[in-house]
Amino acid sequence: MAGEPGASTSQHEPAAARQPYRPHPPRWLRPVRNGVRRLPGGATVWRVLIGTVGTIIVVIGLLLIPLPGPGWALVFVGVAVWATEFEWAYRLLQFGRRVLASWTDWVKRQSLMVRLLLGLVGLLVLAGLAYLGWRTFF
């Protein structure tokens, strides 16, 4: 999105013309981050902490993907945690948002019958995953 750190108005814009990436944690976390970064070696400690927390969340999300539940949501939360400190994660998160927005726009343009079929397929996939999870654990 234009105006956001690291975002560009064109996919073909030269790298030198893009704004430099600036980490942007949530407002409530900024005092903590700034306090840690003031310590000797604090910036490195902070990046390792963010990397570790994001990795734990992503791994838990990946483990939950086959089960009914918030697997993919947790993966995106983990990437969002990484995006507060790492440019590559910010770009990945922006890509995911664009794909989700284009999928949502595509679904909205479809007829009611196609949307109902997509919903039915989604429910069948969830029911199948729930059945497999139930058979695996009980």
Backbone hydrogen bonds in HBPLUS format (Angstrom, degrees):
<---DONOR---> <-ACCEPTOR-->    atom                        ^
c    i                          cat <-CA-CA->   ^        H-A-AA   ^      H-
h    n   atom  resd res      DA  || num        DHA   H-A  angle D-A-AA Bond
n    s   type  num  typ     dist DA aas  dist angle  dist       angle   num
A0004-GLU N   A0001-MET O   3.32 MM   3  5.94 165.8  2.34 131.3 134.0     1
A0007-ALA N   A0004-GLU O   3.03 MM   3  5.41 162.3  2.06 131.2 134.0     2
A0013-GLU N   A0010-SER O   3.39 MM   3  5.26 166.1  2.41 104.8 105.1     3
A0017-ALA N   A0014-PRO O   3.00 MM   3  5.47 141.5  2.15 111.1 121.6     4
A0018-ARG N   A0015-ALA O   3.24 MM   3  5.43 148.7  2.34 103.6 112.2     5
A0029-LEU N   A0026-PRO O   2.97 MM   3  5.44 144.2  2.10 113.1 123.5     6
A0030-ARG N   A0027-ARG O   3.33 MM   3  5.39 146.2  2.45 100.1 109.1     7
A0033-ARG N   A0029-LEU O   2.98 MM   4  6.24 169.7  1.99 161.7 164.9     8
A0034-ASN N   A0030-ARG O   2.84 MM   4  5.96 168.8  1.85 156.9 160.0     9
A0035-GLY N   A0031-PRO O   2.94 MM   4  6.03 152.1  2.01 140.9 148.7    10
A0036-VAL N   A0032-VAL O   2.95 MM   4  6.23 160.2  1.99 155.4 160.2    11
A0037-ARG N   A0033-ARG O   2.88 MM   4  6.07 161.2  1.91 153.2 159.0    12
A0038-ARG N   A0034-ASN O   3.14 MM   4  6.27 132.1  2.38 138.2 148.4    13
A0039-LEU N   A0036-VAL O   3.14 MM   3  5.59 149.3  2.23 110.4 118.8    14
A0042-GLY N   A0039-LEU O   2.88 MM   3  4.72 157.4  1.93 126.1 123.5    15
A0045-VAL N   A0041-GLY O   3.07 MM   4  6.33 162.5  2.10 151.9 157.4    16
A0046-TRP N   A0042-GLY O   2.80 MM   4  5.96 160.9  1.84 151.5 156.5    17
A0047-ARG N   A0043-ALA O   3.04 MM   4  6.26 161.3  2.07 145.8 150.3    18
A0048-VAL N   A0044-THR O   2.96 MM   4  6.18 161.0  2.00 152.8 158.0    19
A0049-LEU N   A0045-VAL O   2.86 MM   4  6.07 157.2  1.92 150.2 157.0    20
A0050-ILE N   A0046-TRP O   2.87 MM   4  6.13 167.1  1.89 156.3 159.2    21
A0051-GLY N   A0047-ARG O   2.87 MM   4  5.98 160.4  1.90 145.8 152.1    22
A0052-THR N   A0048-VAL O   2.86 MM   4  6.01 154.6  1.92 146.6 153.4    23
A0053-VAL N   A0049-LEU O   2.90 MM   4  6.10 172.8  1.90 158.4 160.0    24
A0054-GLY N   A0050-ILE O   2.93 MM   4  5.97 167.7  1.94 150.7 154.8    25
A0055-THR N   A0051-GLY O   2.97 MM   4  6.02 152.4  2.05 138.8 146.8    26
A0056-ILE N   A0052-THR O   2.94 MM   4  6.20 162.0  1.98 154.4 158.5    27
A0057-ILE N   A0053-VAL O   3.07 MM   4  6.33 164.4  2.10 153.0 156.8    28
A0058-VAL N   A0054-GLY O   2.91 MM   4  6.11 163.1  1.94 151.3 156.3    29
A0059-VAL N   A0055-THR O   2.87 MM   4  6.00 167.5  1.88 155.2 158.6    30
A0060-ILE N   A0056-ILE O   3.02 MM   4  6.18 164.8  2.04 149.6 153.8    31
A0061-GLY N   A0057-ILE O   2.94 MM   4  6.12 159.7  1.98 147.4 153.6    32
A0062-LEU N   A0058-VAL O   2.80 MM   4  6.07 155.8  1.86 153.1 159.8    33
A0063-LEU N   A0059-VAL O   2.94 MM   4  6.18 153.1  2.01 148.9 156.0    34
A0064-LEU N   A0060-ILE O   3.03 MM   4  6.27 139.2  2.20 142.7 153.9    35
A0064-LEU N   A0061-GLY O   3.15 MM   3  5.06 125.6  2.46  92.6 106.7    36
A0065-ILE N   A0061-GLY O   3.09 MM   4  6.23 117.9  2.50 141.3 156.1    37
A0067-LEU N   A0064-LEU O   3.01 MM   3  5.26 138.9  2.18 108.0 120.3    38
A0074-LEU N   A0070-PRO O   2.92 MM   4  6.07 156.7  1.97 155.7 161.0    39
A0075-VAL N   A0071-GLY O   3.07 MM   4  6.43 150.3  2.16 146.6 155.4    40
A0076-PHE N   A0072-TRP O   3.01 MM   4  6.32 161.1  2.05 153.5 157.1    41
A0077-VAL N   A0073-ALA O   2.93 MM   4  6.21 147.4  2.03 143.9 153.8    42
A0078-GLY N   A0074-LEU O   2.87 MM   4  6.09 159.4  1.92 149.8 154.6    43
A0079-VAL N   A0075-VAL O   3.00 MM   4  6.32 155.2  2.06 147.7 154.5    44
A0080-ALA N   A0076-PHE O   2.88 MM   4  6.07 148.9  1.98 140.6 149.6    45
A0081-VAL N   A0077-VAL O   2.89 MM   4  6.23 145.7  2.01 146.4 156.0    46
A0082-TRP N   A0078-GLY O   3.02 MM   4  6.36 161.6  2.05 148.2 152.5    47
A0083-ALA N   A0079-VAL O   2.81 MM   4  6.02 150.1  1.90 144.9 154.1    48
A0084-THR N   A0081-VAL O   3.19 MM   3  5.57 153.3  2.26 106.9 114.6    49
A0085-GLU N   A0082-TRP O   2.90 MM   3  5.72 166.5  1.92 125.6 130.2    50
A0086-PHE N   A0082-TRP O   2.86 MM   4  5.80 154.0  1.93 154.4 161.5    51
A0090-TYR N   A0086-PHE O   3.12 MM   4  6.44 149.6  2.22 145.1 154.2    52
A0090-TYR N   A0087-GLU O   3.05 MM   3  4.94 115.3  2.48  93.2 109.5    53
A0091-ARG N   A0087-GLU O   2.91 MM   4  6.25 160.6  1.95 158.7 162.8    54
A0092-LEU N   A0088-TRP O   3.00 MM   4  6.20 154.9  2.06 141.0 148.2    55
A0093-LEU N   A0089-ALA O   2.83 MM   4  6.01 156.8  1.88 147.7 153.8    56
A0094-GLN N   A0090-TYR O   2.93 MM   4  6.20 158.0  1.98 149.4 155.3    57
A0095-PHE N   A0091-ARG O   2.92 MM   4  6.16 155.0  1.99 146.9 154.0    58
A0096-GLY N   A0092-LEU O   2.92 MM   4  6.20 161.1  1.96 150.1 154.9    59
A0097-ARG N   A0093-LEU O   2.92 MM   4  6.19 154.2  1.99 148.4 155.5    60
A0098-ARG N   A0094-GLN O   2.93 MM   4  6.22 155.0  2.00 147.5 154.2    61
A0099-VAL N   A0095-PHE O   2.94 MM   4  6.23 161.5  1.98 156.1 160.8    62
A0100-LEU N   A0096-GLY O   2.95 MM   4  6.10 165.4  1.97 149.6 153.7    63
A0101-ALA N   A0097-ARG O   2.89 MM   4  6.04 158.9  1.93 146.8 153.0    64
A0102-SER N   A0098-ARG O   2.90 MM   4  6.10 157.5  1.95 148.3 154.5    65
A0103-TRP N   A0099-VAL O   2.89 MM   4  6.09 156.8  1.95 150.4 157.0    66
A0104-THR N   A0100-LEU O   2.90 MM   4  6.07 162.3  1.93 149.3 154.3    67
A0105-ASP N   A0101-ALA O   2.91 MM   4  6.09 159.9  1.95 147.2 152.8    68
A0106-TRP N   A0102-SER O   2.90 MM   4  6.05 155.8  1.96 143.7 150.6    69
A0107-VAL N   A0103-TRP O   2.93 MM   4  6.18 162.2  1.96 153.6 157.8    70
A0108-LYS N   A0104-THR O   2.99 MM   4  6.21 157.5  2.04 148.7 154.8    71
A0109-ARG N   A0105-ASP O   3.17 MM   4  6.42 138.1  2.35 141.5 151.6    72
A0109-ARG N   A0106-TRP O   3.15 MM   3  5.27 131.1  2.40  97.5 110.3    73
A0110-GLN N   A0107-VAL O   3.11 MM   3  5.31 154.4  2.18 106.4 114.3    74
A0115-ARG N   A0111-SER O   3.05 MM   4  6.36 164.4  2.08 154.6 159.1    75
A0116-LEU N   A0112-LEU O   2.85 MM   4  6.06 154.2  1.91 149.3 156.6    76
A0117-LEU N   A0113-MET O   2.91 MM   4  6.16 155.8  1.97 147.4 154.1    77
A0118-LEU N   A0114-VAL O   2.86 MM   4  6.12 157.4  1.91 151.2 157.4    78
A0119-GLY N   A0115-ARG O   2.94 MM   4  6.15 155.2  2.01 144.1 150.9    79
A0120-LEU N   A0116-LEU O   2.86 MM   4  6.10 153.8  1.93 146.6 154.2    80
A0121-VAL N   A0117-LEU O   2.86 MM   4  6.09 162.1  1.89 151.8 156.3    81
A0122-GLY N   A0118-LEU O   2.95 MM   4  6.14 158.8  2.00 145.0 151.1    82
A0123-LEU N   A0119-GLY O   2.91 MM   4  6.18 156.6  1.97 147.4 153.6    83
A0124-LEU N   A0120-LEU O   2.87 MM   4  6.12 155.8  1.92 150.5 157.4    84
A0125-VAL N   A0121-VAL O   2.90 MM   4  6.15 156.2  1.96 151.4 157.7    85
A0126-LEU N   A0122-GLY O   2.97 MM   4  6.22 163.8  2.00 149.5 153.9    86
A0127-ALA N   A0123-LEU O   2.82 MM   4  6.01 157.1  1.87 147.2 154.1    87
A0128-GLY N   A0124-LEU O   2.83 MM   4  6.01 157.6  1.88 146.1 152.4    88
A0129-LEU N   A0125-VAL O   2.89 MM   4  6.14 159.7  1.94 152.2 157.6    89
A0130-ALA N   A0126-LEU O   2.83 MM   4  6.01 154.7  1.90 147.2 154.8    90
A0131-TYR N   A0127-ALA O   2.88 MM   4  6.08 156.8  1.93 147.4 153.7    91
A0132-LEU N   A0128-GLY O   2.92 MM   4  6.16 163.6  1.95 149.1 153.5    92
A0133-GLY N   A0129-LEU O   2.86 MM   4  6.01 157.1  1.91 146.1 152.9    93
A0134-TRP N   A0130-ALA O   2.84 MM   4  6.01 156.4  1.90 147.2 154.0    94
A0135-ARG N   A0131-TYR O   2.84 MM   4  6.07 162.4  1.87 154.4 159.0    95
A0136-THR N   A0132-LEU O   2.92 MM   4  6.02 144.6  2.04 140.9 150.6    96
A0137-PHE N   A0133-GLY O   3.06 MM   4  6.19 158.5  2.11 149.3 153.6    97
A0138-PHE N   A0134-TRP O   2.95 MM   4  5.74 139.1  2.12 148.0 155.9    98
